[in-house]
């Protein structure tokens, strides 16, 4: 009999019990927009991303680095931060801007979720844009799986739940799994809304906020399934995100 894989979804970082991620593989999701932006930045040539929880922490870290080799990026309440080089829009992170640089990034939800998932033995960064590449990594990793959704302003986010559900959908088709209740809820959400992805992201609280700020293209960018074949992975000492794996065997997105 094949070994049963534990698959836990946490719809908010605060719902992760202390020590629960230890020894497992964590997948961090902030579809709108931090994890999508990190994937874009790494695909565009950033050598690493240094996630920061606070604005002053990000400013201090970027200030220690050589000018011209660092991008200071971030947002609060969806808006770019004064004095920063870039905000949190995937389109800002072009090859011309990113090649050979370090991105120091602080966001309202995603970077904090990523830092909180550092206790896992392995931590991956996921978006719809690298869905199949993440599935490929989970297919080969035998550790318990913990999917951590960043949420929006302390509330469960539809877009993060949808991606969590899409990953659960793949896992249930590929191996024997034991799901927690949140994994089942996310799976049900994906079954009902995953076929109208662009529309679901637009009507979500995060999507509505971005539309109100004029960032409609960020929503469309986040919904482009399998745009990239790379998986950013969190490293330690210092805490940073680097490209952990590149390549997919096939698309695992449901037809």
C-alpha positions as CSV (number, residue, x, y, z in Angstrom):
1,X,0.0,0.0,0.0
2,X,1.3,3.5,-0.8
3,X,2.0,5.8,2.1
4,X,-0.8,8.2,2.8
5,X,0.3,11.9,2.6
6,X,-1.0,14.4,5.1
7,X,-2.3,17.5,3.4
8,X,-3.2,20.4,5.6
9,X,-4.5,23.8,4.3
10,X,-4.4,26.8,6.6
11,X,-6.7,29.5,5.2
12,X,-4.8,32.2,7.3
13,X,-1.3,32.2,8.7
14,X,-2.7,32.7,12.2
15,X,-4.5,29.3,11.9
16,X,-1.2,27.4,11.7
17,X,-0.5,25.8,15.2
18,X,2.9,26.5,16.6
19,X,5.3,23.9,15.4
20,X,2.9,22.3,12.9
21,X,5.1,23.0,9.9
22,X,8.2,21.4,11.4
23,X,9.5,18.5,9.3
24,X,7.0,19.2,6.5
25,X,6.9,21.0,3.2
26,X,5.1,24.3,3.2
27,X,3.6,26.0,0.2
28,X,2.9,29.7,0.7
29,X,0.2,31.4,-1.4
30,X,-0.6,35.1,-1.8
31,X,-2.1,35.2,-5.3
32,X,-2.9,39.0,-5.1
33,X,-0.1,39.7,-5.1
34,X,3.1,38.9,-3.2
35,X,3.8,35.3,-4.3
36,X,2.8,36.1,-7.9
37,X,5.2,39.1,-7.9
38,X,8.1,37.1,-6.4
39,X,7.7,34.5,-9.2
40,X,7.7,37.2,-11.8
41,X,10.8,38.9,-10.3
42,X,12.7,35.6,-10.2
43,X,11.7,34.8,-13.7
44,X,12.9,38.2,-14.8
45,X,16.4,37.6,-13.3
46,X,16.4,38.6,-9.6
47,X,19.1,36.5,-7.9
48,X,17.2,36.4,-4.6
49,X,14.2,38.0,-2.8
50,X,14.7,39.0,0.8
51,X,11.2,39.1,2.5
52,X,10.7,41.6,5.3
53,X,7.7,42.0,7.6
54,X,8.1,45.7,8.3
55,X,8.8,48.8,6.2
56,X,11.8,50.0,8.3
57,X,13.3,46.6,8.3
58,X,13.2,46.5,4.5
59,X,14.7,50.0,4.2
60,X,17.5,49.2,6.6
61,X,18.3,45.9,4.7
62,X,18.3,47.6,1.3
63,X,20.5,50.4,2.7
64,X,23.2,47.8,3.5
65,X,23.4,46.6,-0.1
66,X,25.3,48.0,-3.0
67,X,23.4,50.7,-4.9
68,X,22.3,49.5,-8.3
69,X,22.2,45.8,-7.2
70,X,19.1,46.1,-5.0
71,X,15.5,46.8,-5.7
72,X,13.5,48.0,-2.7
73,X,9.9,47.0,-3.3
74,X,6.7,46.8,-1.4
75,X,3.2,48.1,-0.6
76,X,0.8,48.8,2.2
77,X,-3.0,48.9,1.7
78,X,-2.3,47.9,-2.0
79,X,-0.4,51.1,-2.7
80,X,3.4,51.5,-3.4
81,X,5.4,52.9,-0.6
82,X,7.0,56.4,-0.7
83,X,10.7,56.3,-1.5
84,X,10.6,52.7,-2.7
85,X,11.9,51.7,-6.1
86,X,8.8,49.6,-6.9
87,X,5.5,48.5,-5.6
88,X,3.9,45.0,-5.7
89,X,2.8,44.8,-9.3
90,X,4.2,41.8,-11.3
91,X,4.6,44.0,-14.3
92,X,7.1,46.3,-12.5
93,X,9.6,43.4,-12.3
94,X,11.0,43.3,-15.8
95,X,14.3,41.7,-17.0
96,X,15.8,45.2,-17.5
97,X,15.1,46.1,-13.9
98,X,15.7,42.7,-12.3
99,X,18.7,41.0,-13.9
100,X,21.4,40.3,-11.3
101,X,19.7,42.1,-8.5
102,X,18.4,41.4,-5.0
103,X,14.7,42.3,-4.4
104,X,14.0,43.4,-0.8
105,X,10.3,43.1,-0.5
106,X,7.7,44.0,2.2
107,X,4.0,43.6,1.7
108,X,0.8,43.7,3.8
109,X,0.2,39.9,3.9
110,X,2.4,37.7,1.7
111,X,5.9,38.4,3.0
112,X,4.7,37.9,6.6
113,X,3.2,34.6,5.7
114,X,6.4,33.5,4.0
115,X,8.5,34.4,7.0
116,X,6.1,32.6,9.3
117,X,6.5,29.4,7.2
118,X,10.2,29.3,7.7
119,X,9.9,26.6,10.4
120,X,9.0,24.1,7.7
121,X,11.8,21.8,6.5
122,X,11.1,23.1,2.9
123,X,9.1,26.2,1.9
124,X,7.9,26.9,-1.7
125,X,6.4,30.0,-3.2
126,X,3.2,29.3,-5.3
127,X,0.9,31.1,-7.6
128,X,-1.4,30.1,-10.4
129,X,1.5,31.3,-12.7
130,X,3.7,28.4,-11.6
131,X,1.0,25.9,-10.6
132,X,2.2,22.8,-12.5
133,X,5.8,23.4,-11.5
134,X,4.7,23.4,-7.8
135,X,2.7,20.2,-8.4
136,X,5.8,18.6,-9.9
137,X,7.8,19.3,-6.7
138,X,5.0,18.0,-4.5
139,X,4.9,14.8,-6.6
140,X,8.5,14.0,-5.7
141,X,8.5,15.2,-2.1
142,X,7.4,12.6,0.6
143,X,7.0,15.0,3.5
144,X,3.7,16.1,4.9
145,X,2.2,19.0,2.9
146,X,1.1,22.3,4.5
147,X,-0.5,24.9,2.3
148,X,-0.5,28.3,3.9
149,X,-2.7,31.1,2.5
150,X,-1.8,34.7,3.3
151,X,-5.3,36.1,3.2
152,X,-6.2,39.7,3.0
153,X,-6.2,42.0,6.0
154,X,-6.7,39.1,8.4
155,X,-9.6,37.6,6.4
156,X,-9.7,34.5,4.3
157,X,-9.0,35.4,0.6
158,X,-11.0,33.7,-2.2
159,X,-8.1,33.8,-4.6
160,X,-5.7,32.0,-2.1
161,X,-8.3,29.5,-1.2
162,X,-8.9,28.7,-4.9
163,X,-5.2,28.0,-5.5
164,X,-5.0,25.9,-2.3
165,X,-8.0,23.9,-3.6
166,X,-6.4,23.5,-7.1
167,X,-3.3,22.0,-5.4
168,X,-5.5,19.7,-3.3
169,X,-7.3,18.7,-6.5
170,X,-4.0,17.6,-8.0
171,X,-2.9,15.8,-4.9
172,X,-6.0,13.8,-4.5
173,X,-5.7,12.6,-8.1
174,X,-2.1,11.7,-7.8
175,X,-1.6,10.0,-4.4
176,X,-3.3,8.7,-1.3
177,X,-4.0,11.7,0.9
178,X,-5.4,12.6,4.3
179,X,-7.0,16.0,4.2
180,X,-7.9,18.4,7.0
181,X,-11.2,20.1,6.9
182,X,-9.8,23.4,5.5
183,X,-8.3,21.3,2.6
184,X,-11.7,19.9,1.9
185,X,-13.2,23.4,2.0
186,X,-10.6,24.8,-0.4
187,X,-11.1,21.8,-2.7
188,X,-14.9,22.4,-2.8
189,X,-14.2,26.1,-3.5
190,X,-12.0,25.2,-6.5
191,X,-14.6,22.7,-7.8
192,X,-17.2,25.5,-7.8
193,X,-15.2,28.5,-8.9
194,X,-11.9,27.3,-10.5
195,X,-13.2,27.2,-14.0
196,X,-14.0,30.9,-14.0
197,X,-10.7,32.0,-12.5
198,X,-10.4,35.5,-13.9
199,X,-13.9,36.3,-12.8
200,X,-13.4,34.8,-9.3
201,X,-10.3,36.8,-8.8
202,X,-12.0,40.0,-9.9
203,X,-14.9,39.6,-7.4
204,X,-12.7,38.7,-4.5
205,X,-12.1,41.4,-1.8
206,X,-8.5,41.7,-2.9
207,X,-9.4,41.8,-6.6
208,X,-12.1,44.5,-6.0
209,X,-9.5,46.6,-4.1
210,X,-7.0,46.3,-6.8
211,X,-9.6,47.3,-9.4
212,X,-10.4,50.3,-7.3
213,X,-6.8,51.3,-7.3
214,X,-6.4,50.8,-11.1
215,X,-4.5,47.6,-10.9
216,X,-6.8,45.5,-13.2
217,X,-3.8,44.1,-15.1
218,X,-2.4,42.6,-11.9
219,X,-5.5,40.5,-11.5
220,X,-5.2,39.2,-15.1
221,X,-1.5,38.5,-14.5
222,X,-2.2,36.5,-11.4
223,X,-4.7,34.3,-13.3
224,X,-2.3,33.2,-16.0
225,X,-1.9,29.5,-15.2
226,X,1.5,27.9,-15.8
227,X,3.1,31.0,-17.2
228,X,6.4,30.0,-15.6
229,X,8.1,26.7,-14.9
230,X,10.1,27.8,-11.9
231,X,9.5,27.3,-8.2
232,X,11.1,29.9,-5.8
233,X,12.2,28.3,-2.5
234,X,13.0,29.8,0.9
235,X,16.5,29.5,2.1
236,X,17.9,30.2,5.6
237,X,20.8,32.1,7.1
238,X,20.0,34.6,5.8
239,X,16.3,34.2,5.1
240,X,15.9,34.6,1.4
241,X,14.1,33.2,-1.6
242,X,16.0,31.7,-4.5
243,X,15.0,29.6,-7.5
244,X,14.7,26.1,-6.1
245,X,13.6,24.2,-9.2
246,X,12.9,24.7,-12.9
247,X,10.9,22.7,-15.3
248,X,7.7,20.7,-15.6
249,X,6.9,17.3,-17.1
250,X,3.3,18.4,-18.2
251,X,0.5,20.7,-17.3
252,X,-1.5,19.4,-14.3
253,X,-4.2,22.0,-14.6
254,X,-7.6,20.3,-14.8
255,X,-9.0,20.3,-18.3
